């Protein structure tokens, strides 16, 4: 049951991303935002995680728990996302985006930590749990594209809001696996920032994310202007996950024969 509950977490989290990542820029454009505005809004969603995620992780380490913090973040995410429905104009949307992604973005690394801790305790394979996140992304990207082809962009926001509420419900049933509380008065990331090897990894990760930024932000808008239907666009996003993430998950899934996948 622990693995099942964590699989639901990944399905809910990446199911929401499967709706928002491809089609959120379309909603932003429908609200009158310029290309530059859209870039700033999408960039802020990633930028805030750089500072907020380590703070949340530090609190989780101090408490030795994960599930209560994830549930609290999910509840706040529901509240902050609801403000999108009454937000109009670049600055209000930017502020709501920052508030929402402070909470939403911090849930995934805590969920990963909880999964790894539970995996060691329960003996299940991480890859078999994480796989359901990729499957959910594929399904919701295709469904969202089909829905958008027949309705206004606001329908995407309704679907996203529903998936955020689903995430909150799922977090209430996550395992309460605990670990020993962190000790010491310093901020644990500080020594890493003096580690040259770690800084090189950060630079490499930054370059990888930067290479994806234009695609994530404007891929759907570009395809729409090229005359590609929203249904096909959803399939194209799903195809990207199929050809990249799924092979890795399946390799992890079948690397041992002690469990049935």
N, C-alpha and C positions, 0 to 999 in steps of 0.2 A: 504493500500500500504506500510506503514511503516513496518508492520510485514512481508510482502512478501519480501521486500528488505533485511531485516535482515535474513530471512530464506535462501535467496540466498547466503548471506555471510557465514553462517554456512555450507551450502552445498558445496560451493567452497573451504572453508578452510579444512573441514574434508574429502572432496573428494580427495584433494591432499594428505592428510595424509594416506588415504586408499591405495594410490599407493606407497608412499615413505616408510611408516613404515614397511610394509611386505617385500618389494623388493629392497629397497636401499642397504641393506647389500650385496645382490647378485651382484649389480653393483660394489660396492666397491671391492668385491672379484675378479670380472672380470678385475679390474684395477691392480691386482697384490698385493693388500694389504693383510697382514697377519692377523690372528685372533686378535692378540694384537693391530695391527693398526686399525682394524675395531672397536674394543672396544673403543679405544681412540677417534676416529672420532665421533662415536655415542654419547659417553659420553660428548664430547665438545659441541655438539648440545644442550644438556640439561644444562650443566654447565654455559654457557654464559647467559642464561636467568635469572639465579639467580641474576646477577649483572645488566644486561641491562634493564630487564623489569621494576624494580622499578624506574630507571632513566626516562624511557619513561613515566611511569605512573605519575611521579612527574611533568614532563613538561605538560602532559595533564591536570592535576589538576590546574596548574598555569594558563593555557590558558582557562580552562573551556570548552574545545571542544574535540571531539574525532575523528570525520570523517576526517578532513584534515590530522591528524597525521597518521591515519590508511592508508589513500591513499598514503601518502609519503613513509611509510614503505613498502607498497606493490610494489611501483615503484622501490625502492631500492632492494627489494627482487628479482624482475625480473632481474635487472642488475647483481646482485651478483650471482644468480643461473646460468646465462649464462656462467660464468667463469668455471663451471664444465666441459663444453664441450671442453675446451682447457687445463684442468688441468690434470697432469699426475704425479703420485708419491704421497707418503704419505703426505709430508709437504704442497704441494700446495693444495691438497684436504682438508687437515685440516684447512688451512687458509680460503679457500672459504666457508667451512662449518660454521666456526665461524662467518664470515661476513653475510652469508645468514640467519642463525638462530637468529642472533641479531635482524634482522628485522622481520623475519617470526614469531618467538616466541612471540614477543611483540604485535602482532596484536590480538591474541585471547583474552587476558585479557582486552584490550581496547574495543574489540567487545562485550565482556560480559558486561562491564560497560555501553556501549552505548545501549545495548539491555535492561538492567534493567532500565536505565533512560527513554528510550522510552516506555517501558512497563508501567511504572508508569504514564507517560504523556498520552499515547494512550489507556490504559486499556486492552491490549491483554495479553494472557498467555505466560509466558516465555517458558514453556515446549513444547508448540506447535510450537514454532519457533526453539528451539534447536533440536527438533526431526529430522529436515531435515539434520542436520549434521551427525547423526548416519545413516540415510538412505543412504546418499551419500557415507559414508565410506564403507558400505556394498556393494553398487553397484560397486564402483571403485576397491575395493579389488578383487572382483570376476572377473571383466573385466581385470584388470591388470594381474591376474594369467593366464587367458586364453590367453592374448596377449603374455606373456612371454613364454608360452609353445610352441609357434610357431616361436618366433623371438629371437634375441640376447638381452642381458641385456640393451644395449643402447636404445632399444625401451622404456624401463621403464623411462629412463631419458627424452626422448622426451615427453612422456605422462605427466610426472611430470612438465616439463617446460610449457607445454600447460595449465596445471591447475593453475600454478603460474600466468601466464598471465591472465587467466580468473579471478583470485582473484583480480588482479589490476583493471580490468574492473568493477567488482562488487563493489569495494570500492568507485568508483566515484559516485555511486548512493545511498550510504548509507545515512540515515537521518542525518541531521546536528543538532541533539538535543544537546542543551547546558546546562551547569549547572553553578552555581556560581563559580567564581575563588577562588582557595585556597589562604589563607592569612597566614602570618607568615614566618619567615626566616629559621626555622629549617626543617630538612628532616623528613617527617612524620613517616617513619618506625622506626626511632631511639627509640622512647618511647616503641614501640612494642617489640623491642629486649631486653628490660628490664622486660618484662611481662612474668612470669614463665608459665602461662597457654598457652600463644601464642607460647613460645619456645617448649612446649610439643607437640602442634599441628604440629609445624615444624618438629620435630623429627619423629612423627608418619607418616606425609606425606612423609618424606625422606625414611623411611623404606618401605612404600608402593611402592614408585617409584623404589627403589632399587630392590625390589622383582620382578618387571616387567622387569628390565634392560636386563637380559640375554635372556629372552623370546623375547623381542623386537629386540635385536641385532642379535640373532643367531637362532631364531626359524625356520625361513624359510630355512636357510642354512642347519640346522640339518635335517629338513624334506626332503630337496632335496637329501641329502646324504643317507637318509633312503629309497630312491626310490619313494617318493610320488611326484606326478606330480604337476606342478605349478598351474594348474587349480584347483586341490583339495586343494592346499595350500591357494589359494585365498578364497576358500569357508570356510576353517577352520578359517581364520582371520575374515571373515564376521560373522561366527557362534559365535565367541567370543563377538562381539558387540551385536549380537541379544540376547544373554543370559545374558548380563550384563547391557548395557546402555538402550536398548529399554524398558525393564520393568519400569525403573525409569522414563523415558520420558512419557510413557503412563499413569503412575499413576498421574504424574503432569498434563498431558493433560486432564484427565477425572475427576480431583478432584472437578471441578465445573460443573454445567449444564447450565451456563449462556451463553456459546458459543458453537457453533458446531465445533467439532474437524476436 
